[in-house]
Amino acid sequence: MKVLLLEDEFMLSRSISTYLLKCNYFVDYFDNGVDVLETIKNTRHDFYILDINTPLVGGLECLKEITRLYPEVPKIIISAYHDIDNITDAFSLGCSDYLKKPFNLKELELRIAHLTSNVIPIADIVKSPIISLSEHYTFDTELNLIYYDGKLQEFTKRENTLLILFVSNLGRIISDENIRSFIWDGEFVENSTIRSLVNRVRTKLKEDLIHNVRGFGYIMRKKEDV
């Protein structure tokens, strides 16, 4: 199942994306509404999770456009706002449920399961936990393990965590700060340490799956983009 997540708090978006990946959901996450509005013009997802207060364009404006384009697709609004006006606006614009921050990720999973119980998914990934990264590489999202021609590839715990970050964000640039937050929980580490970790993983991979984007970070491209 393909999920679109709009959330500008990186730690929260990371937690949601990682958790849903383990639940066999593929997550496209965005930190601003402008990119969401551009994406939904040509791409339909099975589920939408939208924060109200996001940069450039807010979640409610995105919700309005998503409802216009895909009225039958379930949508959850997440927000720290607890006032009735925001809740009323969200439901009037087509949201299916409203989840107040902070919330338990298991509760989010249960609400998604409930809202999609009668929805036929459009993504093949709902039928299989296996993501195809290339002709030879696959990633098992249930076990969080990577395989080459069906053979398990060995990585250290930290290296494997980095692979999880990239697989969770296929086609998106991952900065040093993203890696620092995801792997070291925001604890300060030198950029050279981060580069060393990325280089170790790239060296162990038999194909050039992780690419350097000069001045921005790294990217693992979607198979169809390779």
Phi and psi restraints in degrees (value plus and minus 20) as a CYANA .aco file:
   2 LYS   PHI    -115.8   -75.8
   2 LYS   PSI     104.3   144.3
   3 VAL   PHI    -136.9   -96.9
   3 VAL   PSI     114.5   154.5
   4 LEU   PHI    -121.6   -81.6
   4 LEU   PSI     105.1   145.1
   5 LEU   PHI    -136.3   -96.3
   5 LEU   PSI     105.4   145.4
   6 LEU   PHI    -131.3   -91.3
   6 LEU   PSI      89.7   129.7
   7 GLU   PHI    -177.7  -137.7
   7 GLU   PSI     102.2   142.2
   8 ASP   PHI    -111.4   -71.4
   8 ASP   PSI     -27.2    12.8
   9 GLU   PHI    -104.4   -64.4
   9 GLU   PSI      90.5   130.5
  10 PHE   PHI     -80.6   -40.6
  10 PHE   PSI     -63.8   -23.8
  11 MET   PHI     -81.9   -41.9
  11 MET   PSI     -59.5   -19.5
  12 LEU   PHI     -91.0   -51.0
  12 LEU   PSI     -63.4   -23.4
  13 SER   PHI     -83.8   -43.8
  13 SER   PSI     -56.5   -16.5
  14 ARG   PHI     -82.4   -42.4
  14 ARG   PSI     -66.3   -26.3
  15 SER   PHI     -82.6   -42.6
  15 SER   PSI     -65.0   -25.0
  16 ILE   PHI     -84.3   -44.3
  16 ILE   PSI     -66.7   -26.7
  17 SER   PHI     -81.9   -41.9
  17 SER   PSI     -65.3   -25.3
  18 THR   PHI     -85.2   -45.2
  18 THR   PSI     -62.5   -22.5
  19 TYR   PHI     -84.6   -44.6
  19 TYR   PSI     -65.7   -25.7
  20 LEU   PHI     -89.4   -49.4
  20 LEU   PSI     -50.7   -10.7
  21 LEU   PHI     -81.4   -41.4
  21 LEU   PSI     -61.2   -21.2
  22 LYS   PHI     -87.3   -47.3
  22 LYS   PSI     -42.2    -2.2
  23 CYS   PHI    -109.4   -69.4
  23 CYS   PSI      -9.6    30.4
  24 ASN   PHI      53.7    93.7
  24 ASN   PSI       4.1    44.1
  25 TYR   PHI    -121.8   -81.8
  25 TYR   PSI     116.6   156.6
  26 PHE   PHI    -114.5   -74.5
  26 PHE   PSI     105.9   145.9
  27 VAL   PHI    -132.1   -92.1
  27 VAL   PSI     105.2   145.2
  28 ASP   PHI    -119.9   -79.9
  28 ASP   PSI      93.1   133.1
  29 TYR   PHI    -131.6   -91.6
  29 TYR   PSI     127.5   167.5
  30 PHE   PHI    -152.8  -112.8
  30 PHE   PSI     129.3   169.3
  31 ASP   PHI    -128.8   -88.8
  31 ASP   PSI     -14.4    25.6
  32 ASN   PHI    -171.7  -131.7
  32 ASN   PSI     133.8   173.8
  33 GLY   PHI     -94.5   -54.5
  33 GLY   PSI     -43.0    -3.0
  34 VAL   PHI     -81.6   -41.6
  34 VAL   PSI     -66.1   -26.1
  35 ASP   PHI     -86.3   -46.3
  35 ASP   PSI     -53.5   -13.5
  36 VAL   PHI     -83.8   -43.8
  36 VAL   PSI     -67.6   -27.6
  37 LEU   PHI     -81.3   -41.3
  37 LEU   PSI     -54.9   -14.9
  38 GLU   PHI     -90.9   -50.9
  38 GLU   PSI     -60.1   -20.1
  39 THR   PHI     -88.4   -48.4
  39 THR   PSI     -62.4   -22.4
  40 ILE   PHI     -90.9   -50.9
  40 ILE   PSI     -31.5     8.5
  41 LYS   PHI     -82.1   -42.1
  41 LYS   PSI     -56.3   -16.3
  42 ASN   PHI    -140.4  -100.4
  42 ASN   PSI     -27.2    12.8
  43 THR   PHI    -148.4  -108.4
  43 THR   PSI     108.2   148.2
  44 ARG   PHI    -125.0   -85.0
  44 ARG   PSI     113.3   153.3
  45 HIS   PHI    -127.2   -87.2
  45 HIS   PSI     146.6   186.6
  46 ASP   PHI    -103.9   -63.9
  46 ASP   PSI     -37.5     2.5
  47 PHE   PHI    -179.5  -139.5
  47 PHE   PSI     128.6   168.6
  48 TYR   PHI    -147.9  -107.9
  48 TYR   PSI     112.0   152.0
  49 ILE   PHI    -141.7  -101.7
  49 ILE   PSI      96.9   136.9
  50 LEU   PHI    -148.0  -108.0
  50 LEU   PSI     107.1   147.1
  51 ASP   PHI    -102.2   -62.2
  51 ASP   PSI     124.3   164.3
  52 ILE   PHI     -90.9   -50.9
  52 ILE   PSI     -69.7   -29.7
  53 ASN   PHI    -116.6   -76.6
  53 ASN   PSI      72.1   112.1
  54 THR   PHI    -149.0  -109.0
  54 THR   PSI     136.7   176.7
  55 PRO   PHI     -84.2   -44.2
  55 PRO   PSI     132.6   172.6
  56 LEU   PHI      48.8    88.8
  56 LEU   PSI     -81.6   -41.6
  57 VAL   PHI    -153.5  -113.5
  57 VAL   PSI     111.1   151.1
  58 GLY   PHI    -100.4   -60.4
  58 GLY   PSI     147.5   187.5
  59 GLY   PHI     -84.2   -44.2
  59 GLY   PSI     -53.0   -13.0
  60 LEU   PHI     -87.9   -47.9
  60 LEU   PSI     -57.5   -17.5
  61 GLU   PHI     -86.8   -46.8
  61 GLU   PSI     -59.2   -19.2
  62 CYS   PHI     -84.8   -44.8
  62 CYS   PSI     -62.1   -22.1
  63 LEU   PHI     -77.9   -37.9
  63 LEU   PSI     -63.9   -23.9
  64 LYS   PHI     -78.6   -38.6
  64 LYS   PSI     -64.3   -24.3
  65 GLU   PHI     -92.4   -52.4
  65 GLU   PSI     -58.5   -18.5
  66 ILE   PHI     -83.3   -43.3
  66 ILE   PSI     -61.4   -21.4
  67 THR   PHI     -82.7   -42.7
  67 THR   PSI     -57.8   -17.8
  68 ARG   PHI     -85.2   -45.2
  68 ARG   PSI     -61.6   -21.6
  69 LEU   PHI    -102.4   -62.4
  69 LEU   PSI     -59.6   -19.6
  70 TYR   PHI    -154.7  -114.7
  70 TYR   PSI      48.3    88.3
  71 PRO   PHI     -82.4   -42.4
  71 PRO   PSI     -45.5    -5.5
  72 GLU   PHI    -105.6   -65.6
  72 GLU   PSI     -31.2     8.8
  73 VAL   PHI    -103.1   -63.1
  73 VAL   PSI     112.9   152.9
  74 PRO   PHI     -84.5   -44.5
  74 PRO   PSI     126.4   166.4
  75 LYS   PHI    -161.3  -121.3
  75 LYS   PSI     112.5   152.5
  76 ILE   PHI    -135.0   -95.0
  76 ILE   PSI     113.1   153.1
  77 ILE   PHI    -117.0   -77.0
  77 ILE   PSI     111.4   151.4
  78 ILE   PHI    -137.7   -97.7
  78 ILE   PSI     119.0   159.0
  79 SER   PHI    -185.2  -145.2
  79 SER   PSI     132.2   172.2
  80 ALA   PHI    -103.2   -63.2
  80 ALA   PSI     -31.7     8.3
  81 TYR   PHI     -93.0   -53.0
  81 TYR   PSI     109.7   149.7
  82 HIS   PHI    -132.5   -92.5
  82 HIS   PSI     -18.0    22.0
  83 ASP   PHI     -97.1   -57.1
  83 ASP   PSI     131.0   171.0
  84 ILE   PHI     -86.1   -46.1
  84 ILE   PSI     -47.2    -7.2
  85 ASP   PHI     -84.0   -44.0
  85 ASP   PSI     -63.7   -23.7
  86 ASN   PHI     -85.8   -45.8
  86 ASN   PSI     -60.1   -20.1
  87 ILE   PHI     -84.2   -44.2
  87 ILE   PSI     -64.0   -24.0
  88 THR   PHI     -81.7   -41.7
  88 THR   PSI     -64.3   -24.3
  89 ASP   PHI     -80.8   -40.8
  89 ASP   PSI     -62.7   -22.7
  90 ALA   PHI     -81.4   -41.4
  90 ALA   PSI     -66.6   -26.6
  91 PHE   PHI     -90.2   -50.2
  91 PHE   PSI     -53.1   -13.1
  92 SER   PHI     -89.0   -49.0
  92 SER   PSI     -42.9    -2.9
  93 LEU   PHI    -114.6   -74.6
  93 LEU   PSI     -16.5    23.5
  94 GLY   PHI      88.5   128.5
  94 GLY   PSI     -11.0    29.0
  95 CYS   PHI     -91.6   -51.6
  95 CYS   PSI     130.5   170.5
  96 SER   PHI    -112.8   -72.8
  96 SER   PSI     -45.2    -5.2
  97 ASP   PHI    -178.7  -138.7
  97 ASP   PSI     142.0   182.0
  98 TYR   PHI    -154.0  -114.0
  98 TYR   PSI     103.1   143.1
  99 LEU   PHI    -140.6  -100.6
  99 LEU   PSI     103.2   143.2
 100 LYS   PHI    -107.9   -67.9
 100 LYS   PSI     116.6   156.6
 101 LYS   PHI     -98.7   -58.7
 101 LYS   PSI     126.7   166.7
 102 PRO   PHI     -98.3   -58.3
 102 PRO   PSI     132.2   172.2
 103 PHE   PHI    -157.1  -117.1
 103 PHE   PSI     139.6   179.6
 104 ASN   PHI    -101.8   -61.8
 104 ASN   PSI     114.8   154.8
 105 LEU   PHI     -83.5   -43.5
 105 LEU   PSI     -49.0    -9.0
 106 LYS   PHI     -85.0   -45.0
 106 LYS   PSI     -56.5   -16.5
 107 GLU   PHI     -84.2   -44.2
 107 GLU   PSI     -60.5   -20.5
 108 LEU   PHI     -81.4   -41.4
 108 LEU   PSI     -64.1   -24.1
 109 GLU   PHI     -78.8   -38.8
 109 GLU   PSI     -64.0   -24.0
 110 LEU   PHI     -85.4   -45.4
 110 LEU   PSI     -59.4   -19.4
 111 ARG   PHI     -88.2   -48.2
 111 ARG   PSI     -59.2   -19.2
 112 ILE   PHI     -82.7   -42.7
 112 ILE   PSI     -65.5   -25.5
 113 ALA   PHI     -80.1   -40.1
 113 ALA   PSI     -61.2   -21.2
 114 HIS   PHI     -85.9   -45.9
 114 HIS   PSI     -64.7   -24.7
 115 LEU   PHI     -93.6   -53.6
 115 LEU   PSI     -41.8    -1.8
 116 THR   PHI    -125.1   -85.1
 116 THR   PSI     -11.8    28.2
 117 SER   PHI     -82.6   -42.6
 117 SER   PSI     -46.3    -6.3
 118 ASN   PHI    -132.9   -92.9
 118 ASN   PSI      -4.9    35.1
 119 VAL   PHI    -124.3   -84.3
 119 VAL   PSI     112.8   152.8
 120 ILE   PHI    -105.7   -65.7
 120 ILE   PSI      96.0   136.0
 121 PRO   PHI     -87.4   -47.4
 121 PRO   PSI     131.6   171.6
 122 ILE   PHI    -117.6   -77.6
 122 ILE   PSI     -29.7    10.3
 123 ALA   PHI    -123.3   -83.3
 123 ALA   PSI     113.2   153.2
 124 ASP   PHI     -83.8   -43.8
 124 ASP   PSI     -42.2    -2.2
 125 ILE   PHI     -83.2   -43.2
 125 ILE   PSI     -42.4    -2.4
 126 VAL   PHI     -86.1   -46.1
 126 VAL   PSI     -42.8    -2.8
 127 LYS   PHI    -106.7   -66.7
 127 LYS   PSI     -36.2     3.8
 128 SER   PHI    -168.2  -128.2
 128 SER   PSI     120.7   160.7
 129 PRO   PHI    -101.2   -61.2
 129 PRO   PSI     -19.3    20.7
 130 ILE   PHI    -113.2   -73.2
 130 ILE   PSI     105.3   145.3
 131 ILE   PHI    -123.8   -83.8
 131 ILE   PSI     109.0   149.0
 132 SER   PHI    -108.5   -68.5
 132 SER   PSI      97.4   137.4
 133 LEU   PHI    -112.8   -72.8
 133 LEU   PSI     -48.3    -8.3
 134 SER   PHI    -181.6  -141.6
 134 SER   PSI    -192.0  -152.0
 135 GLU   PHI     -82.0   -42.0
 135 GLU   PSI     -50.0   -10.0
 136 HIS   PHI    -130.9   -90.9
 136 HIS   PSI     -48.9    -8.9
 137 TYR   PHI    -115.8   -75.8
 137 TYR   PSI     116.5   156.5
 138 THR   PHI    -152.2  -112.2
 138 THR   PSI     137.0   177.0
 139 PHE   PHI    -149.8  -109.8
 139 PHE   PSI     106.0   146.0
 140 ASP   PHI    -110.0   -70.0
 140 ASP   PSI      91.0   131.0
 141 THR   PHI     -97.9   -57.9
 141 THR   PSI     -32.3     7.7
 142 GLU   PHI    -101.0   -61.0
 142 GLU   PSI     -62.3   -22.3
 143 LEU   PHI    -115.8   -75.8
 143 LEU   PSI     -33.1     6.9
 144 ASN   PHI      36.6    76.6
 144 ASN   PSI      30.4    70.4
 145 LEU   PHI    -149.9  -109.9
 145 LEU   PSI     129.4   169.4
 146 ILE   PHI    -130.1   -90.1
 146 ILE   PSI     122.9   162.9
 147 TYR   PHI    -148.4  -108.4
 147 TYR   PSI     127.9   167.9
 148 TYR   PHI    -140.0  -100.0
 148 TYR   PSI      95.2   135.2
 149 ASP   PHI      30.4    70.4
 149 ASP   PSI      20.6    60.6
 150 GLY   PHI      63.3   103.3
 150 GLY   PSI     -23.7    16.3
 151 LYS   PHI    -121.0   -81.0
 151 LYS   PSI     108.6   148.6
 152 LEU   PHI     -80.9   -40.9
 152 LEU   PSI     113.3   153.3
 153 GLN   PHI    -121.4   -81.4
 153 GLN   PSI     117.2   157.2
 154 GLU   PHI    -113.8   -73.8
 154 GLU   PSI     105.3   145.3
 155 PHE   PHI    -155.4  -115.4
 155 PHE   PSI     133.7   173.7
 156 THR   PHI     -88.6   -48.6
 156 THR   PSI     148.4   188.4
 157 LYS   PHI     -78.8   -38.8
 157 LYS   PSI     -64.2   -24.2
 158 ARG   PHI     -89.2   -49.2
 158 ARG   PSI     -59.5   -19.5
 159 GLU   PHI     -83.5   -43.5
 159 GLU   PSI     -60.5   -20.5
 160 ASN   PHI     -87.5   -47.5
 160 ASN   PSI     -55.1   -15.1
 161 THR   PHI     -83.6   -43.6
 161 THR   PSI     -57.6   -17.6
 162 LEU   PHI     -84.4   -44.4
 162 LEU   PSI     -60.3   -20.3
 163 LEU   PHI     -82.3   -42.3
 163 LEU   PSI     -59.5   -19.5
 164 ILE   PHI     -79.5   -39.5
 164 ILE   PSI     -62.6   -22.6
 165 LEU   PHI     -80.2   -40.2
 165 LEU   PSI     -65.7   -25.7
 166 PHE   PHI     -88.7   -48.7
 166 PHE   PSI     -62.3   -22.3
 167 VAL   PHI     -85.0   -45.0
 167 VAL   PSI     -54.2   -14.2
 168 SER   PHI     -90.9   -50.9
 168 SER   PSI     -34.7     5.3
 169 ASN   PHI    -153.7  -113.7
 169 ASN   PSI      25.3    65.3
 170 LEU   PHI     -76.7   -36.7
 170 LEU   PSI     111.8   151.8
 171 GLY   PHI      63.2   103.2
 171 GLY   PSI     -16.2    23.8
 172 ARG   PHI    -137.1   -97.1
 172 ARG   PSI     124.0   164.0
 173 ILE   PHI     -95.0   -55.0
 173 ILE   PSI     110.8   150.8
 174 ILE   PHI    -129.5   -89.5
 174 ILE   PSI      99.6   139.6
 175 SER   PHI    -106.7   -66.7
 175 SER   PSI     148.9   188.9
 176 ASP   PHI     -77.7   -37.7
 176 ASP   PSI     -58.9   -18.9
 177 GLU   PHI     -86.3   -46.3
 177 GLU   PSI     -58.6   -18.6
 178 ASN   PHI     -79.2   -39.2
 178 ASN   PSI     -65.6   -25.6
 179 ILE   PHI     -85.4   -45.4
 179 ILE   PSI     -63.0   -23.0
 180 ARG   PHI     -79.5   -39.5
 180 ARG   PSI     -64.1   -24.1
 181 SER   PHI     -88.3   -48.3
 181 SER   PSI     -59.5   -19.5
 182 PHE   PHI     -94.6   -54.6
 182 PHE   PSI     -60.3   -20.3
 183 ILE   PHI    -117.4   -77.4
 183 ILE   PSI     -56.4   -16.4
 184 TRP   PHI    -128.7   -88.7
 184 TRP   PSI      -6.2    33.8
 185 ASP   PHI      32.7    72.7
 185 ASP   PSI      17.3    57.3
 186 GLY   PHI      63.6   103.6
 186 GLY   PSI     -27.0    13.0
 187 GLU   PHI     -82.2   -42.2
 187 GLU   PSI     120.7   160.7
 188 PHE   PHI     -90.0   -50.0
 188 PHE   PSI     108.7   148.7
 189 VAL   PHI    -156.8  -116.8
 189 VAL   PSI     131.0   171.0
 190 GLU   PHI     -85.0   -45.0
 190 GLU   PSI     128.3   168.3
 191 ASN   PHI     -80.5   -40.5
 191 ASN   PSI     -49.7    -9.7
 192 SER   PHI     -84.7   -44.7
 192 SER   PSI     -53.6   -13.6
 193 THR   PHI     -87.2   -47.2
 193 THR   PSI     -60.7   -20.7
 194 ILE   PHI     -85.4   -45.4
 194 ILE   PSI     -65.4   -25.4
 195 ARG   PHI     -81.1   -41.1
 195 ARG   PSI     -58.8   -18.8
 196 SER   PHI     -82.6   -42.6
 196 SER   PSI     -61.2   -21.2
 197 LEU   PHI     -84.1   -44.1
 197 LEU   PSI     -67.4   -27.4
 198 VAL   PHI     -80.5   -40.5
 198 VAL   PSI     -62.9   -22.9
 199 ASN   PHI     -85.7   -45.7
 199 ASN   PSI     -55.5   -15.5
 200 ARG   PHI     -83.9   -43.9
 200 ARG   PSI     -62.6   -22.6
 201 VAL   PHI     -85.8   -45.8
 201 VAL   PSI     -64.6   -24.6
 202 ARG   PHI     -82.0   -42.0
 202 ARG   PSI     -56.7   -16.7
 203 THR   PHI     -87.4   -47.4
 203 THR   PSI     -57.6   -17.6
 204 LYS   PHI     -93.8   -53.8
 204 LYS   PSI     -48.5    -8.5
 205 LEU   PHI     -90.6   -50.6
 205 LEU   PSI     119.5   159.5
 206 LYS   PHI    -102.8   -62.8
 206 LYS   PSI     -29.8    10.2
 207 GLU   PHI    -150.3  -110.3
 207 GLU   PSI     139.7   179.7
 208 ASP   PHI    -104.0   -64.0
 208 ASP   PSI      55.4    95.4
 209 LEU   PHI    -103.9   -63.9
 209 LEU   PSI     -51.4   -11.4
 210 ILE   PHI    -125.6   -85.6
 210 ILE   PSI     103.2   143.2
 211 HIS   PHI    -133.4   -93.4
 211 HIS   PSI     124.0   164.0
 212 ASN   PHI    -103.8   -63.8
 212 ASN   PSI     111.0   151.0
 213 VAL   PHI    -130.5   -90.5
 213 VAL   PSI      79.8   119.8
 214 ARG   PHI     -72.5   -32.5
 214 ARG   PSI     106.4   146.4
 215 GLY   PHI      65.5   105.5
 215 GLY   PSI     -27.2    12.8
 216 PHE   PHI    -144.8  -104.8
 216 PHE   PSI     -62.3   -22.3
 217 GLY   PHI     131.8   171.8
 217 GLY   PSI    -153.0  -113.0
 218 TYR   PHI    -157.0  -117.0
 218 TYR   PSI     139.5   179.5
 219 ILE   PHI    -166.1  -126.1
 219 ILE   PSI     120.3   160.3
 220 MET   PHI    -129.9   -89.9
 220 MET   PSI      91.9   131.9
 221 ARG   PHI     -96.3   -56.3
 221 ARG   PSI     131.8   171.8
 222 LYS   PHI     -86.2   -46.2
 222 LYS   PSI     129.8   169.8
 223 LYS   PHI     -75.7   -35.7
 223 LYS   PSI     -60.3   -20.3
 224 GLU   PHI     -90.6   -50.6
 224 GLU   PSI     -35.5     4.5
 225 ASP   PHI    -112.2   -72.2
 225 ASP   PSI     -30.0    10.0
